[in-house]
Amino acid sequence: MAANKKGKNEGKIEFEMEQLDKTKIKLTIKIGPERFREGLQQAYNKNKNYFNLPGFRKGKAPRKMIEQMYGKDIFYDDAVNYVLPEAYEEGLDKYDIEPVYKPELEPGEINEASGAEFVAIVSIRPEVEVGDYLGLTYPKVDTVATEEDIDNA
């Protein structure tokens, strides 16, 4: 029964938000292993034609063979590029965050068994309280230009 519960949460994306100051928010994004595996499969499908392994036609080598030959994390960069933007947008929507600039991303632990974790430092608009601005006056200045003013300019 516990394995069934774990299976339901594997594709889930979890978020934690922390206000750092008036203009920055720390958004922690935890991508479940199932979602990350989808990203790995997408990365494999995108790049499989570039690998030439002995005994296989170009583009026909199984993912496990490519990972054995080139390393387990050969597709991680592309997998992150597949899952992270969507997860980041979900986090922004969940907490109703409107960024004013692209985030500073710091990767955490990334592997197929536990998924991926990222910390995004997001810049936001500061909340501003407008004081009493009604009733302010400004002295009127004479704006008529003389011939001397025109010559000097």
GIPE-V353084 format. One record per pair of residues at least 12 apart in sequence whose ideal C-beta (glycine too) atoms are under 10 Angstrom apart, sorted by the first residue. I is the first residue (numbers start at 1). J is the second residue. Records with the same first field share a line. If there is no record, write none. Layout:
I = J  J
This chain:
6 = 32  33
7 = 34
8 = 32  34
9 = 32  33  34
10 = 32  33  34  35  36  37  114  115
11 = 31  32  33  34  35  36  37  38  115
12 = 30  31  32  33  34  35  115
13 = 29  30  31  32  35  83  86  87  88  90  91  94  115  116
14 = 28  29  30  31  32  87  91  115  117
15 = 27  28  29  30  87  88  90  91  92  94  95  120
16 = 28  29  30  91  95  119
17 = 91  94  95  97  120  122
18 = 119
19 = 124
20 = 121  122
21 = 124  126
22 = 124  125  126  127  128
23 = 100  101  122  123  124  125  126  127
24 = 103  104  121  122  123  124  126
25 = 91  92  95  97  99  103  120  121  122  123  124
26 = 103  104  106  119  120  121  122
27 = 87  88  91  92  94  95  97  99  103  105  118  119  120  121  122
28 = 91  106  108  117  118  119  120
29 = 83  84  87  88  90  91  105  108  116  117  118  119  120
30 = 87  108  109  114  115  116  117  118
31 = 79  80  83  84  86  87  110  114  115  116  117  118
32 = 83  87  114  115  116
33 = 111  112  113  114  115  116
34 = 115
35 = 79  82  83  86  87  115  116
36 = 76  79  80  82  83  84  87  110  111  112  113  114  115  116
37 = 79  83  112  113  115
38 = 79  82  83
39 = 75  76  78  79  80  81  82  83  84  86  87  112  115  116
40 = 63  67  73  74  75  76  78  79  80  82  83  112
41 = 63  75  79  82
42 = 75  78  79  81  82  83
43 = 63  74  75  76  77  78  79  80  81  82  83
44 = 61  62  63  64  66  67  74  75  78  79
45 = 63  75  78
46 = 75  78  79  81  82
47 = 59  63  66  74  75  78
48 = 60  61  62  63  66  75
49 = 61
50 = 66
51 = 63  65  66  69  70  74
53 = 65  66  68  69  70
54 = 69
63 = 75
67 = 112
72 = 111  112
73 = 110  111  112
75 = 112
76 = 107  110  111  112  116
77 = 110
79 = 110  112  116
80 = 105  107  110  116  118
83 = 115  116  118
84 = 105  107  116  118  120
87 = 116  118  120
88 = 103  105  118  120  122
91 = 103  118  120  122
92 = 120  122
95 = 122
97 = 120  122  124
98 = 122  124  125
99 = 120  122  123  124  125
100 = 122  123  124  125  126
101 = 122  123  124
102 = 120  122  123
103 = 118  119  120  121  122  123
104 = 119  120  121  122  123
105 = 118  119  120  121  122
106 = 118  119  120  121
107 = 119
